[in-house]
């Protein structure tokens, strides 16, 4: 009977997944598992085809030598590893099973299974069944955490196996089991997320909430509201835009360092207004009945919640978006919005 992964061990694995993503990953899905591994200096990726060419052997002999059709990892006992993986089987490649194979082997390495077994390779016939299947279960748990982040599925409202398969680029068979796990996770995370989910949410925050305005071309990181903060239109879609609209310099409080109206530079005092000319130096929605109760971006002409004009726009600190002489066409520009609760 295979042992279950204890909760404290699951926490350890989750922390190692977070560490791996932060050190080597890019915060978007599908996770580029191959690039993550390539960034790790102590791991080398080696294809079956390169080994066949190097040793002048057939595919059949390669599979016999590897003792697996998928992948395996080898430890040199000096903290260096090689991951050998099948790049010849079209079913493995086209179904994206290869991505799971790589994540699985990375799991063995990050979780130090080779050291635990004191073995350069985790041969099935060299381990007792309980140990072998338990280590496989841990490696699969690592793979599912890194390839299928539940917080991303939740924000993108994934509701089917096919949607999960497409978003995460995993095989349909893997997607079927991961969708079951996701449904269980949803039922236990209706009103609360654990610490791991919260940290993963922050890691993917900009990816989850990047918005592209089809009217003015801006890219915003906007969690709440349907209105574009630059042009005020309800034409936001998920993705990257191509226009950059510069912001004004502020203190961490959101208050302008220099008053655009009178040039006052001594603005780091209590209150939100310029003590010289009385201008409002924190950009806020002008609608007092709006639920938007936090400082807006300094380039925001409109409130993302109600679509009303902002204090900076009304005071002529900002030109109309189509007349802004400092706007630029770029490939991918993101603006950071702090996370505020509703």
Secondary structure, 3 states (H helix, E strand, C coil): CCCCCCHHHHHHHHHHHHHHHHHHCCCCCCCCHHHHHHCCCCEEEEEHHHHHHHHCCCHHHHHHHHCCCCEEEEECCCCCEEEEECCCCHHHHHCCHHHHHHHHHHHHHHCCHHHHHCCCCCCHHHCCHHHHHHHHHHHHHHHHHHHCCHHHHHHCCCCCHHHHHHHHCCCHHHHHHHHHHHHHHHHHCCCCCCHHHHHHHHHCHHHHHEEEECCCCEEEECCCCCCCCCCCCCCEEECCCCEECCCCCECCCCEECCCCCCCCCCCCCCCCECCCCCCECECCECCCCCCCCCCCCCCCCECCCCCCEEHHHHCCCCCCHHHCCCCEECCCCCCCCCCCCC
